[in-house]
Structures are given as C-alpha cells and as structure tokens.
Amino acid sequence: MAQCVQSVQEFIQDSFVPLVAALCSEEAERLTRKNNLSFAELVKPFCRLTSEVHMRDPNNQLHIIKNLKIAVNNIITHPPQPGAIRKLLNDVVSVSQPAEGLVANVITAGDYDLNISATTPWFENYRECFLQSMPASDHEFLNHYVACMLVVSSSEPEPVEQFLKLSQEQHRIQHSSEYLYPKWFIPNTLKYYVLLHDVSTGEEQRADSIYEEMKQRYGTQGCYLLKINSRVSNRGTDEQIPDPWSQYLQKNSIQNQDCYEDCPYTVISNKSSDHLISDGLDSEIKDGLPNNFKTHPLQLDHPSGSLDSTDYTKAATSLQDSKKSNSGMPHGACLTLTDHDRIRQFIQEFTFRGLLPHIEKTIRQLNDQLISRKGLSRSLFSATKKWFSGSKVPEKSINELKNTSGLLYPPEAPELQIRKMADLCFLVQHYELAYSCYHTAKKDFLNDQAMLYAAGALEMAAVSAFLQPGAPRPYPAHYMETAIQTYRDICKNMVLAERCVLLSAEILKSQSKYSEAAALLIRLTSEDSDLRSALLLEQAAHCFINMKSPMVRKFAFHMILAGHRFSKAGQKKHALRCYCQAMQVYKGKGWSLAEDHINFTIGRQSFTLRQLDNAVSAFRHILINDSKQSPAQQGAFLREYLYVYKNVTQLSPDGPLPQLPLPYINSSATRVFFGHDRRPAEGEKQAATHVSLDQEYDSESSQQWKELEEQVVSAVNKGVMPSNFQPTQFCLNHYSDNSKFPLAVIEEPIIVEVSFRNPLKVPLLLTDLSLLWKFQPKDFNTKHEGETKELGTCDGAMIGTEAIAEFLINSEETKVARLKLFPHQTGELHILGVVYDLGTVQGAVTLDGIDPSVGLQTGKFVSNGLSVRGRQDLEIQGPRLNNTKEEKTSIKYGPDRRLDPIITEEMPLLEVFFINFPTGLLCGEIRKAYVEFVNVSKCPLTALKVVSKHPEFFTFGGNTAALTPLSPSASENCSAYKTVVTDPTSVRTALLSSASSVDFGVGPGGQPEVINVPLPDAILLPGASVQLPMWLRGPDEEGVHEINFLFYYESIKRHSKMCHRVLRHTAVICTSRSLHIRATVCRSNALEDEEGRGGNMLVFVDVENINTSETGVKEFHIVQVSSNSKHWKLQKSVSISEDKDTKLASRERAKLCFKAVRCKNSEENYTFADIVFGNEQIISSASPCADFFFQSLSTEFKRTHVQSHTHASQRAGKQSFDETVRLIQRCSEVDLNIVVLWKAYVVEDSKQLILEGQHHVALNTIGKEAFSFPQKQGLKKILGNSDWEDLEQELPEMVLLKFFRPENTPVPARPTPEQLSNLIKTSLHYPESFSHSFHQKSLCLVPVTLLLSNCSQAVVDVMIDLRHKTSPEALEIHGSFTWLGQTQYKLQLKSQEVYSLQLKACFVHTGVYNLGTPRVFAKLVDQVTLFETSQQNSMPALIIINNI
C-alpha cells in the first residue's frame, strides 16, 4: 500500500471514536449560522483533546487515554441511502488528485526506474469518508451515540423550558418505536446541557443567571455556558482570524447536514448496485417519519434512477458546487481567537466532566452486571439453551456454519452486554480489557452460530490485539480472515467486509507483510463496486512495488486493472494516472500488444479529459511501433488518431503544422535530382542516357564519371585543376559526397525523391503532398542578401512547388514520391520536409491487393472524410567522421547538404540525340552515325567537348575541312570512307599520301581522350540544333561494351558559382568476332632498294576469318592494306596468287607479303601508303580511317612520353653508356603500323548488306609477331572457347600475387643477343651456278662479294673471320672449300654505311656448297669487348659447281 499521513494506530483510533449527538433549538442554530456553520460543524475542529485524560477501569486501575478524539454530529433519524453514499465516495475520490508539480518518488528495481506517487490521498480520503458514512448496526455499538448535547440559546424567553423540550425530544427519538435510527449506546444516555450565549447581542447577566439555575437543576458536571460571537461580522477585516473549519468541511462528512441542501446533483451508480448498507436488522425501516428528522441529507431525489457509470463525465460537480456554497462566505466570521479557546475549553470540560465519567460509570455497571450474571442468570440462560438445543454446540468451521444472520439478541442479552462493554473499552483505548471481552463474546456468538455478531467480535478482537501496548500477543490475522469471509460469503455484507480489509491491510502493511496485504486487497475486488475494486487494486499494486524485492511487473499489471476499474467507475483522471504509471514498466520491453492497449486507453482517457496533446502522443506511439495488431484493429487505431488530431488542429487552426507519425520516411534514402526529364527517343533518334532517378547507383561508374570530368576540366585549364572545382552530381543520394552545397540552376526543376514506408496493414492516403522549404534570395554577383522566406510553400514567385493530389501507400508497402520545385530566383534553398493531408480510404482493408501505381491517379480513391494536415521533417545524418584521432575516438558526423542547394544564375542546357546509332557491330567495323546537339536553354553554349575512356571508339573527323568530306563515289556506295577510283595499272603498288597527327587531335602534348566537337562558329545559340557526323569503330574485343561519353560545355558568360556543365551518355555496343590479323617484319636479303639505299624489309600479314556463322556474315574481302609510319612505307605487294581480290569465308586464312622501304624522315607528318586490292582506293590519310589509326596510337604516345621522362631522370654518369645501349636497341626496332581495310558481305532478312571496317597492327620489333587485338584474345582463338573458359577460371588464382616494377626502372644495361645480331646486316652476292673444267685446272676460283650494312646510327667496328670451324658437323655442312686471301678483315662502318668486300672461294670438286661460312663480329667503337658477338646469317648461301 502507499504511504499514509497517519500511522496505523492513529488511523484506527480516529476511525472509532465516541459519538456525541447534538440537538439544538432553532435560536441556538441561528446563532451558529452567523458563522456560516452548524453547531456540530462549529465544534468539529476542536474535538481532539490536547492533553492526556485519566479514568479508572473496573479493577480501579488508573488508565491513561492519549490523543482522544470525539465526534459531535447532528441527529439524523433516517439512515443514508446506498446510492447517496456511493455518490459521496465518488465525489471524494474524484476531487482528490495528485498535487500539481509534486515530485514523484523514484523507485529503482532492476532495470526499471519508476516515477510513482508515494502517497495516495484519494485513497485516504475515501477510507475516512467510507468509515464515517457507515450506518449504525445492532450487532456492534461502535457507531452508537454515547451522549447527547442539548443546546439552547440564552436569548430565548424560557431557556429551561426549551431544555426540557429538547430532552423530551431526545428521549422520544431514542425510545419510541417509530424511530429506529440513530442508535444509542445505552438506554440511559448522558445528556449534557449547553447554554449558548451570543456575546455581541445577548445580555451576559441574564446568561449567567440562567446558567446558575442550570447548575442547580443539572449539576455542575452536566451543563456548560458557551460564549461565542464576540466579534461583529461587519467590522473591518483588518484582523485576520484563522479558519480551522475549511479542512473539515471540504471532506464533506456524511453527517454534514447542510452540504447538499441547496445543490442538486446527479447520482452515479454502478451497473451492479451495491448491497444495501445494512446488517440485515433494519429491514423493517419505513420512510414515513412524522417529524423534521426524517430526511437524510444524502436522500436521493429519485431513488429509482441510476445512470451508467461509463457516461459519467461530471463526477465532481456536486462537490464543487457544495464547495462554492460553503466557501462563498468565510467561516467563523463572528468568532475571535478567544472564542476558539472557549470552544476548545468547552469540549475539554464536556469530555473530562461529562463524557468520560459517564463511560467509566457505564463500564463499571456493565462489568458488575456481567459478574452478577455469571452466577444464576448465566447458568439459567445456558441451561435454557441446553434444554432447547441439546448439549453444547462445538465450534464448527466457517464453511459448515449455516446462514444465521437473522438471529436477534434482545438488548439486555448478556452476549450483547459483553460486546457493549468491549466497544466502550475500545473507544477509550483500553485495548487489553476490550480484547478480553471481544474474545469472550466471540466464543458465545460462535456457540450460538450468530455469525454476524461473531464476525464483528473477531474483527475487533484482532484490532484490539494489535493495538495493545507492548504487543503481548501477535496480530491474529486469521481472525480477520474469518471475519472477512463471514461478512462476504454468509452475511453478504460487502461494506463490513471492506472495513475489515481496510483495517487488516493497513496493519499488515505496518508489519511489512506486503504480500499478504496485497492478497487481501485483491480478494475483495468484485463486480459490485468498480470504485472500491479500483482503489483496492491500486493499493495492491503499491504493495507489490514496496516489497523488499519489488515485483515490478505485478505492480504494472494491477495498475492496469485498477485503471480499468477507475474508468468503469467514471474516474477518468485516476484511470489515466494508473495507465501512465503502468506504462513505465511495459514501455520498450517488446510487449507490443500490451503497449498498444495501454497507449490506446491513455489516448482515449486523455481525449475525454481534453488533454489533447497527451492523447495525440499516445495514439502516435501505437502507430509508430511495429504493430502486431490485426488490420481491422490498426484501422480503428488510425481513425481514432485522426479524429483526435483533427480536434487538436481545430483548437489552434493558425498554429504551426503538427508533426505526423505516418508514414515512415527513410530520410537517408532521400534522393535529390537536378535537371529536366530528358526527351525520349523519337524514331531513329536516340536521346543521351544522361542520369535519371530510375538508374541504380554504381560507385565504380560514379568514380569513372568523376575522373572523366576531372580529365576534361584539367585539359580545358591547361593541365591545372581550378581551386573551386566541384564534380557535377546530378543525383545526390546516400552514397554520394554530400559535404558541399549542391548547385542547381534557376528555372530548372529540382526533384526530391522521398521514400515512404507504411508500417500498418491498412493503406494510407496522402493528399496534397508537397515539399516544405525556406529560401534566402541572394544575388551572387553582388554582396546584397535578401531576406529569408520561411516555409514559403505558397510563394510561387520565388520557388514553384508541385503537389501530388493523391498518393496511396498500400499496407506494409515502401513507395517513393517524386516532388518537384521550380526555382525562379537565385539564392540559398533549404528543403525542410514534406507537408500533406494524412487520411485513409473507405473499405481500407479490402484495398490491400491494389496496384500501387494507381495511387497517383487523381480522384481515384474515396477518402473516409477523416484527414489531418501535417508535416514531416527530412533530417539526414551525415557520414561518420573517421579521419583525425579525435574523430576516431569520439562519434562525430559530418554535414549532409543534399537538401540545401544553391540556386545559381542561368546556364545553357544541352540535349544530345544519336541518329542511326548501332547496337551491334563487328570487331573493327566502321559505321557512320549522326549526333544532334540541341541547346534547350535561353543562353548560348560554347567550348563543346566530349571525353571518353575509349577515344578509339568514335571520331567526329579531322580538324581540317579538306580531310573530312566524302568523295562522290563513296557517297554512291554508301561507304563511310573517302575513296577514289584507281588505275588498273597501279594495283598492288603503293599509293602515297601524308597527314599530321595534330590534324586529328592527337599529339605528344595533348590528351587524346578529350575531343573537341566541331560546332559551326564554336557556338550553339539558344534553341538551335546542329547535326554532325560521327564515325564509330567496333572495339577489337568481342562482347558487350559500355562506353561512356561525357559532353562538356560552357556558357559564354563566366559565372562565379558554376563554370561548366556536363551531359553523360552510356552507349552499349555488342561486338562479334570478325578478322584476326597477325603480322611480322623481317629484314630483306636485298640490301638495296630502287633508290640504292639499304634497309628494305618484308612484311608478312596473316589474316584469318574467325567470325561465327550465326551473325550472318557470308564472307570478308580484304580491299586494301595500308601502312602508316614516319620512317617506313609499304612499297608493293609480293603476292603468290594471281587473284585480284582476297576473299575469306568462315575460318579461312590468307597470307599476304609486302615489301617495305624507308621513307624520308618527317618529325610531324606520317606517310600513308595504300596497297589496293580492289577498284577503289580508300584514302587512309583522311577521315575516318586516319582518325581511328591515330587514336589507336594514343597509348603509344603516352608510353614514349613516360619513357622520355624516365630517361631524363637517369644519373649523368651513365648517360653516354645508356645512349650506346639505346643505339643498339634501335637497330631491332621498327615503327611501322599496318591497317587492313575490309568489307563484309552480310545476309540479313534475305537482303545483302555490305559492312566495312579496319584493323590495326603495330609492328615495333623485327622478328616479333604482332596482333590486331590483345594477346589473350589471340590465345583464346588458338585454344578455342571451351579451353579458354577453363583457363579464365584459373586466371584469378594465377594473378593473385603481383609484383610492381618501380617507376624509374633503368634501361637494361646489356642488349639482348637478338638486338646485337641486328647491328650488321650481311649479304653474299655470287652466281647461283658456276661451270669450271677441272680437267684443265684443278682449282676452281669463284668471286664472291660480301655486302656489310650498318643498321645502327653509331660507328661499328666489324671483324670478319673466314676460317672454318673444325668440328665434323661443320665439315658436313660446308663441304670442302676454302677462302683464298686474308682469313680476317677488320673494318669500321659509319652510320647506315654499306661496304662491299670482294672475296674468292676455292673449290676442288663439283657439287653444291654453302658459302655462308664467314663469321662476322661487331662491336661499338667506344666499347672494348662488351657487346662483341657473332653475326650469323640465317639463310644458307648455296652454290652449284659444275664440271665442263
């Protein structure tokens, strides 16, 4: 139980006090009414004695009474009606609420910290009022009057006669059979005569004389002169007199006659009405009383009427009205402090001289009677009982006893005398004697099976045992248990049972027996009284929480039960308080259904009490938790919530918009998109893909776009990145870098995609959904700032806001809404959240399976009419910072500014369309398409560029107009190339032309990935469009390719915030295999070309058709082979076959051989040599052939650029040495590029198409094979698809470990033997056959010329050794011939020098001989022997010697 103000002893003593009746004359009543009080009310505050009182018990022992209190009440001759008592108790509880601002008691139990009110004043007031309102009963005398005060005014004409009349009236009330109420303790009631004298108006002398007469008539112990009203009421109120009556009158005791006289009230009764508050002895009471005492102040106006407690909304009305009536005038206005002391003295005199001597005398008389009757009378009485009832009745258990509540004892019965004596002793605190008497009476009553009497004796015996000083015996709780069970089950008297429980629970609580007290309180809860059940359940809950080990969940559960019963009793505030206290335990523990029930009840009770904010909060909790309720229940919760919210908003229609709990918004998933929706493709036109909200975020792709933009910006700014560079982000999301303020352009929409989730199982309908923002206008060209516009959703002049009329979110659905803003001014925009009307649709539960997309159709759904306007804020937490040590050790988050765009000045806006853009190509295929550039803004754009990671995929043609136009014949044949008709005589002979790489945007200083778009006049005006040709070449690798284009453009005006804009396009091309080309180059044995210079080479080209037949390619034709180099050119074709055209069907291979010669060195221009196999020459130095060739060279430019840096960083000491090595290496290098141009004949839809394309092979090293596409593709071709796939699966295992070469790797110090073998090129010139007559001359001498050619740029020392090897293998090979003359020659060859050495070979036999025996050694002039190595001629030099 909760803590009480009084101790248990004080509580029990004040519950049972001697009752004194007051009977006043009309004049006396008038005197007291001057103070707005009745006589009983006048003396009430002074009825507790301030000093100890002494009396003697029957054994003449002195007994001390401490803190004695008496009760003075007006005589009421009709018992109160149960309905009136119920109403009074309801009022008492209703009006007693927790004090405002009271600090609750914090109880810590396990994981719980509970704020619980330590005291329950409403329960104490209820208990006090309940005990005072109990009507007197014949089975006990505690509520019987012991004495009666007869009060007469001194101003009456005949006061003594008036006393006589009052005395007779009292006698008539007590002894007449027509009055059964009130009850009197003994027949000879003490009468105490009080003369009331009004000091302000009465004659004091007359009062004194009357008092003297009274003393003579009634004795000094039986009368008193009380002087009051010493002050005139209309005197100035400068003197403040305390008002001790207010605290008593507010409690509205049952004896207060005037409390309800003038204030009508409504009685609140429970559905199952209380049992009549009676002990079963007063069933004969009639209403017809002939005097003015018949009407009790709690008499119902309409006794038959009863109202349902659930409709009770104004329970405290009557009490508040009575308060007003009583508090309208001050109490005791005519009394001074001296009068207060006189009243206090009067009560003491009455108690000392009148009441206690009377009680002492009565106890002695009763004791003497009992002692005298223990002889004959007692035995006769017992014998009579035995005669009629047989032998002594043994004590039986309570369950065996029959209902004998109708048994009546005569008033003079000894058993009642014992009980009367016990009650008197109890009232004067003689608990030991009282216990003894109760115990004796209990036995007699049980013997007689008078169960009502026995229960009363058991109850008081238990209380007396507890109150005995020194506690000689333990509290007999089983007495109380038996009494409660008897009252409740046998006597059917719940009122008496309730009194037992209240007393026993308080006693058990004082002994810290909380568990037993709780069980007792719970046992008395029943359906007959909701108020009683609620109060007892609440006290039981307090018992559980006050235990040594607090039982928190039991506390909460019983608080819920108490709250429910309070609600049924109409006590809404107490019900709300109970539920709120219980909620502390259930909250956040996963008991969602219990939480929902509590919150729903709290919401309803709060709404009933007009605590709308609390109601909204409670309903909000129901909706935002993941509810496990059924759809119907959730729908009911939602409708309640909307109804409550609507009431809240109606109270303050102009207030700020409330925060709505539904639907959930995943703020971090919010995406912000800047820019127009792109126009879709029209016919052959295909719009640039750019960026849209429908695309998934790809971090790798995003990084690629960022790198492309950095690349083009760096190129535009001559390699330097601007300090204010900010990568363009069209779509901001959870993954993007949102640390900087994004830039938006004026008059271009901002789309915010908000992700909504409906956690409920019923659909939600959002109407008039739009964004909430604030805007600060700012001109970025000046310093002036405009004023901030807050929440200006209606201000369309600055920011246009688009609203979605209806947006339906189905049950448990996640759905995104795209909301638009149109900025019309520059400045700083802050998107705060969304605003909408939240409602439901009719028949909500049946709409679960509806297509979510139809939610956007205006007017599609019929709302149930219940919707509220509210908002939700978009609050996005930035990424956690983890850079510095401080950030790593603490939790800090960076900013996320995706919702705070800066609106910048007007910028151009480009749209790009692709016309005839293919989706599938053959590897190396050339296709011509067109690109349309449209400026859809109001300002011109310039500096249009495109950047791609794959510049070799496309070209816009060369810079010079002369190179780009097509020839008429090419137009006729729809060829992508520039062609001219060739002369038949020039077939297979090179046709020469030249071009510079700078003309095609490729050079050692530029970035080949950044390509200028050749706009006419370099400007695209507003609204203008231009179409430009674009040539595409299929990537060399088969498969699906994603190729990213980034179009860069600027405004003519320079802006401070936004310098440029970009447009993205991703082309997806599927390539299929076409041709595979391998090429090698080797030195020709012919040392001289037509011009007499050395250095001819043979180029072998191996072309294979690796196309699969599924693609519909019939055959390939090799139409032309071209070379591009600064140093070499193809001269002519060395062809074995006589076919003019080279055709390749599937899996066929062709071998081509070409002679290559040196050309004039040119630092800038490349020499293009075309060898034509058909009738038309494709001019390889023009677009697009040259474009794709130069773009394929871009990687080579990069490599040589890096190498030049590497060489520069070498140490100076090694410089000459490294140059020498480099000279040797260059001997084996060749800078020759081969372009194979082809046509493919394709059958598609029974039509024949001609495709054309080109492949590039870069020949860098003599003797080393080069391929037209990466080596692994060649390997795949050789191995076949299945083996290649097996190998691919193993590749990741093979390349896990990688070793990286340092950046500045030095050039190898020693050349390879292959490189050294290419220093000197040798050639033997001799007749193929030689005839000699060996008969005439035995030795045959043949002249042989040895040509030596220095292939390097350095001076080389050469040594020729003509001696044969002596091994037998050598003899077999060379045969038996010898060289005549010197066996060794030492020569020095200058750069590129050719030297002819005349030798003679001597033969002695006919036969075939190999002349290739000379061994040639070479070394550089500056070196000693470091690079000396043998020069072996790979080809045998055979000579035939014939005999004539």
Salt bridges, closest charged atoms under 4 A:
ASP14 OD2 - ARG48 NH2 2.72
GLU27 OE2 - ARG30 NH2 2.26
ASP57 OD2 - HIS430 NE2 3.41
ASP91 OD2 - LYS87 NZ 2.27
GLU128 OE1 - LYS251 NZ 3.14
ASP138 OD1 - LYS183 NZ 3.19
GLU140 OE1 - HIS139 NE2 3.68
GLU140 OE1 - ARG419 NH2 3.44
GLU140 OE1 - ARG499 NH2 2.87
GLU169 OE2 - ARG172 NH2 2.85
GLU178 OE2 - ARG172 NH1 3.84
ASP198 OD2 - LYS34 NZ 2.60
GLU204 OE2 - LYS227 NZ 2.65
GLU212 OE2 - LYS215 NZ 3.23
ASP243 OD2 - HIS331 ND1 3.51
ASP258 OD2 - ARG33 NH2 1.77
ASP274 OD2 - ARG86 NH1 3.65
ASP279 OD2 - HIS139 ND1 3.83
ASP282 OD1 - LYS183 NZ 3.46
GLU284 OE1 - LYS286 NZ 3.92
ASP287 OD1 - HIS78 NE2 3.05
ASP308 OD2 - LYS271 NZ 3.96
ASP339 OD1 - ARG342 NH1 2.89
ASP341 OD1 - ARG344 NH1 2.89
GLU349 OE1 - ARG353 NE 2.41
GLU360 OE2 - ARG364 NH2 3.84
GLU415 OE2 - ARG378 NH1 3.79
GLU415 OE2 - LYS385 NZ 3.75
ASP423 OD1 - ARG419 NE 3.02
ASP444 OD1 - ARG378 NH2 3.13
ASP448 OD1 - LYS385 NZ 3.06
GLU459 OE2 - ARG499 NE 2.88
GLU481 OE1 - ARG523 NH1 2.52
ASP489 OD1 - ARG488 NE 3.15
GLU498 OE1 - ARG532 NH1 3.96
GLU506 OE1 - ARG127 NH1 2.62
GLU506 OE2 - LYS509 NZ 2.98
GLU527 OE1 - LYS568 NZ 3.51
ASP528 OD1 - ARG532 NH2 2.60
ASP530 OD1 - ARG565 NE 2.79
ASP530 OD1 - LYS568 NZ 3.76
GLU538 OE2 - ARG577 NH1 2.65
GLU640 OE2 - ARG604 NH2 2.48
ASP677 OD2 - LYS820 NZ 3.65
ASP694 OD1 - ARG818 NH2 2.92
GLU707 OE1 - LYS949 NZ 3.41
GLU709 OE2 - HIS1060 NE2 2.76
GLU747 OE1 - HIS824 ND1 3.21
GLU748 OE2 - ARG1061 NH1 2.69
GLU753 OE1 - ARG671 NE 2.80
GLU753 OE2 - ARG818 NE 2.86
ASP768 OD2 - ARG869 NH2 3.47
GLU785 OE2 - LYS778 NZ 3.48
GLU787 OE2 - LYS789 NZ 3.86
GLU790 OE2 - LYS774 NZ 3.92
GLU828 OE2 - LYS778 NZ 2.51
ASP837 OD2 - ARG869 NH1 3.57
ASP873 OD1 - ARG871 NH2 2.74
GLU886 OE2 - LYS892 NZ 2.77
ASP896 OD1 - ARG898 NE 2.99
ASP900 OD1 - HIS830 ND1 3.00
GLU911 OE1 - ARG679 NE 3.02
GLU925 OE2 - ARG927 NH2 2.78
GLU932 OE1 - LYS685 NZ 2.60
GLU952 OE2 - HIS950 ND1 3.58
GLU1009 OE2 - LYS1198 NZ 2.59
ASP1036 OD1 - ARG1033 NH2 2.74
GLU1038 OE2 - ARG1073 NE 3.37
GLU1038 OE2 - LYS1276 NZ 3.59
GLU1050 OE1 - ARG1054 NH1 3.56
GLU1090 OE2 - LYS1155 NZ 3.93
ASP1102 OD2 - ARG1078 NH2 3.89
ASP1102 OD2 - ARG1149 NH1 3.60
ASP1102 OD2 - LYS1151 NZ 3.19
GLU1104 OE1 - ARG1149 NH2 3.35
GLU1104 OE1 - LYS1277 NZ 2.96
GLU1115 OE2 - HIS1117 NE2 2.91
ASP1141 OD2 - HIS1117 ND1 2.99
GLU1196 OE2 - ARG1199 NH2 2.20
GLU1229 OE2 - ARG1222 NH1 3.19
GLU1265 OE2 - ARG1078 NE 3.70
ASP1357 OD2 - LYS1419 NZ 3.39
ASP1361 OD1 - ARG1363 NE 3.16
